[in-house]
Amino acid sequence: MAAASFTAAKFLAPVAARSGGERAPPLPAGASSSSFARALRRGGAHHPRLHTALAVSSDVLAGNKAPQAAPAHPDVTREEALELYEDMVLGRVFEDMCAQMYYRGKMFGFVHLYNGQEAVSTGFIKLLNQADCVVSTYRDHVHALSKGVPARSVMAELFGKATGCCRGQGGSMHMFSAPHNILGGFAFIGEGIPVATGAAFAAKYRHEVLKESGPDGLDVTLAFFGDGTCNNGQFFECLNMAQLWKLPIVFVVENNLWAIGMSHLRATSDPEIWKKGPAFGMPGVHVDGMDVLKVREVAKEAIERARRGEGPTLVECETYRFRGHSLADPDELRKPDEKTHYAARDPITALKKYIIEQNLGTESELKSIEKKIDDVVEEAVEFADASPHPPRSQLLENVFADPKGFGIGPDGKYRCEDPKFTQGTAQV
């Protein structure tokens, strides 16, 4: 079966399932991981479901872990490494600035920051083509930045300004950019997954019926969501549809271990989310979401599978957010030692160390990148602050389909501009 061709096992060590459960298949004695992958391609594994479920040792299952293998990284060029570093630093610095601006009263409503999870966004999105789509969650700023939406457009949107990527009407949780194929952040958990599945269906239709795809193959959609979403019905329904129709989509679970204040371990009957993929016949993969190079290698293979028409992949990226659920969250429920453990595994610090140790860049080059990003984010704030607020006439745009209906009067002017527009509504 096609799912068996997923070869990410070359650096992924099997992990034990929950106590009393099945184990992911161990490598045959004396076999290398690459030879095991070749056996999978030939159908040499004995269990058609288990051989598609690959995982690394996980911090989710405390006290029930496989031995940690020595760290291994795929090859990465100097240019690729520096691009990854720049994108991750942009995400971190941008979010830190958002916190400052929020507490200064420049942003309103709920603002959810991405600090700590940068390896997931960068590892996946920087592999996409322009025509590929991204569907995000309420924690969407960095996904938009990784896909190429200018920092000034994202910041202006957060400020509620007319120059934002949604003209100030989306705000923090609803980033959208048609030119960049960012199909939106979604405030309710799970509601973006059907949208992403629909986008993937449209890509397959364009490819197979309209013959409009590019030379690389199918356009791919990435659906990002968290661990809490994986207990919702939309998740399971869309996994089924995507596998049934072999849609070009990758389901990316950003498992940061907490759904607001609910521990992942307390919220699901089986905390190993990647195992839900093989239940529907697609590969399920667990990867260290704090290591951008490991994320990138898994992402590369999953995206290439989708682009070749081999169907969807479920990837669980085990990561951690360094701030509270939102900037309104005092973050008092997570234990200090847990936060310290993950802070020591900062994905940006780890990539910086790797770049220097592998002679892919120097300290001065990395500092130059950091200075460049500081300037970009400062300019974004200045631009957003100086930008105008949306006009009142924009209030009803994109709300009513009939241009002569409720939104616009016979004279062509918006009804909301008429002082009498709201008369008589107080008692309604």
Residue pairs with C-beta under 8 A, 6 or more apart in sequence:
1 43
1 48
1 52
1 281
2 246
2 305
2 310
2 311
3 52
3 278
3 281
3 282
3 283
3 311
4 40
4 41
4 43
4 45
4 48
4 51
4 52
5 40
5 41
5 305
5 310
6 40
6 52
6 54
6 283
6 285
6 301
6 302
6 305
6 313
7 34
7 37
7 40
7 41
7 301
8 54
8 285
8 287
8 297
8 298
8 301
9 33
9 36
9 37
9 40
9 54
10 33
10 34
10 37
11 33
11 69
11 72
11 73
11 74
11 294
11 297
12 33
12 54
12 55
12 56
12 285
12 286
12 287
12 298
13 56
13 57
13 66
13 67
13 68
13 69
14 23
14 24
14 25
14 26
14 27
14 54
14 55
14 66
15 24
15 55
15 56
15 57
15 58
15 61
15 65
15 66
15 272
15 286
16 23
16 24
16 61
16 64
16 65
16 66
17 23
17 24
17 270
17 272
17 275
18 61
18 64
18 270
18 271
18 272
19 64
21 270
22 50
24 50
24 53
24 54
24 55
25 45
25 47
25 50
25 51
25 53
27 33
27 36
28 36
28 39
31 39
39 45
40 51
40 52
45 51
49 278
49 279
50 278
52 277
52 278
52 282
52 283
52 284
53 274
53 275
53 277
53 278
53 283
53 284
54 274
54 283
54 284
54 285
54 286
55 272
55 274
55 284
55 285
55 286
56 286
56 287
56 288
56 294
57 65
57 66
57 67
57 68
57 69
58 65
58 272
58 286
58 318
59 257
59 318
59 341
60 255
60 257
60 264
60 265
60 271
60 272
60 318
61 271
61 272
73 291
73 293
73 294
73 354
74 293
74 294
74 296
74 297
76 84
76 293
76 296
76 360
77 360
78 360
78 361
81 351
81 354
81 355
81 358
81 360
81 361
82 355
82 360
82 361
82 365
82 369
83 126
84 122
84 123
84 126
84 292
84 293
84 296
84 351
85 348
85 351
85 352
85 355
85 361
85 366
85 369
86 369
86 372
86 373
87 118
87 121
87 122
87 126
87 145
87 146
88 118
88 119
88 122
88 292
88 347
88 348
88 351
89 348
89 369
89 370
89 373
90 145
90 151
90 373
90 376
90 377
91 114
91 118
91 121
91 122
91 141
91 142
91 145
91 146
92 115
92 118
92 348
93 370
93 373
93 374
93 377
94 141
94 142
94 145
94 151
94 154
94 155
94 377
94 380
95 113
95 114
95 115
95 141
95 142
96 115
97 155
97 377
97 380
97 381
98 107
98 111
98 113
98 141
98 155
98 158
98 327
99 111
99 113
99 323
99 327
101 107
101 155
101 158
101 159
101 381
102 111
102 327
103 327
106 158
106 159
106 384
106 385
107 158
107 159
107 160
107 172
108 160
108 171
109 171
109 172
109 173
110 138
110 172
110 173
110 326
110 327
110 328
111 158
111 172
111 326
111 327
112 138
112 139
112 172
112 173
112 325
112 326
112 327
113 139
113 141
113 321
113 323
113 326
113 327
114 121
114 139
114 141
114 142
114 321
115 321
115 322
115 323
116 256
116 290
116 319
116 320
116 321
116 322
116 323
116 342
116 346
116 347
117 139
117 142
117 254
117 256
117 289
117 319
117 320
117 321
118 142
118 292
118 347
118 348
119 289
119 290
119 291
119 292
119 295
119 317
119 319
119 347
119 351
120 224
120 252
120 254
120 289
120 295
120 317
120 319
121 142
121 143
121 145
121 146
121 224
122 146
122 292
122 295
122 296
123 292
123 293
123 294
123 295
123 296
123 298
123 299
123 317
124 222
124 250
124 252
124 295
124 296
124 299
124 303
125 134
125 143
125 146
125 147
125 222
126 146
126 296
127 296
127 299
127 300
127 303
128 134
128 147
128 220
128 222
128 303
129 214
129 216
129 219
129 220
130 148
130 180
130 181
131 181
131 214
131 219
132 181
132 219
132 220
132 221
132 222
132 303
133 181
133 182
133 183
133 196
133 199
133 200
133 203
133 219
133 220
133 221
133 222
134 143
134 147
134 181
134 182
134 183
134 221
134 222
134 224
135 183
135 184
135 186
135 192
135 193
135 195
135 196
135 199
135 221
135 222
135 223
135 224
136 143
136 144
136 175
136 182
136 184
136 185
136 186
136 192
136 224
137 185
137 186
137 189
137 192
137 224
137 225
137 226
137 229
138 172
138 173
138 185
138 186
138 187
139 185
139 226
139 254
140 172
140 173
140 174
140 175
140 184
140 185
141 154
141 158
141 172
141 175
143 175
143 182
143 185
143 224
144 154
144 165
144 175
144 177
144 180
144 182
144 185
145 151
145 154
147 177
147 180
147 181
147 182
148 180
149 165
149 175
149 177
149 180
149 182
150 380
151 376
151 377
151 379
151 380
152 163
152 379
152 380
152 383
152 384
153 163
153 164
153 165
153 177
154 164
154 165
154 175
154 380
155 164
155 377
155 380
155 381
155 383
155 384
156 162
156 163
156 164
156 165
156 168
156 380
156 383
156 384
156 387
157 164
157 165
157 166
157 168
157 170
157 171
157 172
157 175
158 164
158 171
158 172
158 384
159 168
159 384
159 385
159 387
160 168
160 171
160 389
160 390
161 168
161 384
161 387
161 388
161 389
161 390
162 168
162 387
162 388
162 389
162 390
162 391
162 394
163 383
163 384
163 387
163 388
164 170
164 384
164 387
165 175
165 176
165 177
165 182
166 174
166 175
166 176
167 390
167 394
168 389
168 390
168 394
169 390
169 394
170 176
170 184
170 185
172 185
173 185
173 186
173 187
174 184
174 185
174 186
174 187
175 182
175 184
175 185
176 182
176 183
176 184
176 185
183 192
183 195
183 196
183 199
184 192
184 195
185 192
186 192
186 195
189 225
189 226
189 228
189 229
189 232
190 225
190 229
190 232
190 233
190 234
190 235
191 234
192 223
192 224
192 225
193 223
193 225
193 229
193 234
193 235
193 238
193 251
194 234
194 237
194 238
196 221
196 222
196 223
196 238
196 249
197 221
197 223
197 238
197 241
197 242
197 247
197 249
199 221
199 249
200 220
200 221
200 242
200 247
200 248
200 249
200 306
200 312
201 245
201 247
203 213
203 218
203 219
203 220
203 221
203 247
203 248
204 218
204 245
204 246
204 247
204 248
204 309
206 212
206 213
206 219
207 213
207 217
207 218
207 219
207 309
213 219
216 307
217 307
217 308
217 309
218 248
218 306
218 307
218 308
218 309
219 248
220 248
220 249
220 250
220 303
220 306
220 307
221 247
221 248
221 249
221 250
222 249
222 250
222 252
222 303
223 238
223 249
223 250
223 251
223 252
224 252
224 254
225 235
225 251
225 252
225 253
225 254
226 253
226 254
226 255
226 256
226 259
227 253
227 254
227 255
227 256
227 257
227 258
227 259
227 264
227 267
227 268
227 273
228 259
228 260
228 262
228 264
228 267
229 235
229 253
230 253
230 268
230 273
230 276
231 267
231 268
235 251
236 276
238 251
239 251
239 276
239 277
239 280
239 282
239 312
239 314
240 280
241 247
242 249
242 251
242 282
242 311
242 312
243 280
243 281
243 282
243 311
243 312
246 309
246 310
246 311
246 312
247 306
247 311
247 312
248 306
248 307
248 309
248 311
248 312
249 306
249 312
250 299
250 302
250 303
250 306
250 312
250 313
250 315
251 277
251 312
251 313
251 314
251 315
252 315
252 317
253 273
253 274
253 314
253 315
253 316
253 317
254 289
254 317
254 319
255 264
255 273
255 289
255 316
255 317
255 318
255 319
256 319
256 320
256 321
257 263
257 264
257 318
257 320
258 264
258 321
258 325
258 333
258 334
259 267
260 325
260 329
261 325
261 329
261 333
264 271
265 271
272 286
272 316
273 284
273 286
273 314
273 316
274 284
274 285
274 286
274 314
274 315
274 316
275 284
276 284
276 314
277 283
277 284
277 285
277 313
277 314
278 284
282 311
282 312
282 313
282 314
283 302
283 305
283 313
283 314
284 313
284 314
284 316
285 298
285 302
285 313
285 314
285 315
285 316
286 315
286 316
286 318
287 294
287 295
287 298
287 315
287 316
287 317
287 318
288 294
288 295
288 317
288 318
289 295
289 317
289 318
289 319
290 318
290 319
290 320
290 342
290 345
290 346
290 347
290 350
291 347
291 350
292 347
292 350
292 351
293 351
293 354
295 317
298 315
299 315
302 313
302 315
305 311
305 313
306 312
306 313
320 342
320 345
322 339
322 342
322 343
322 346
323 329
323 331
324 330
324 331
325 331
352 366
354 360
355 361
355 366
356 362
356 363
356 366
392 416
392 417
393 414
393 416
393 417
395 414
395 416
396 406
396 407
396 408
396 414
396 415
396 416
397 407
399 407
400 406
400 407
400 408
404 410
406 415
407 414
407 415
407 416
408 414
408 415
409 415
409 418
415 421
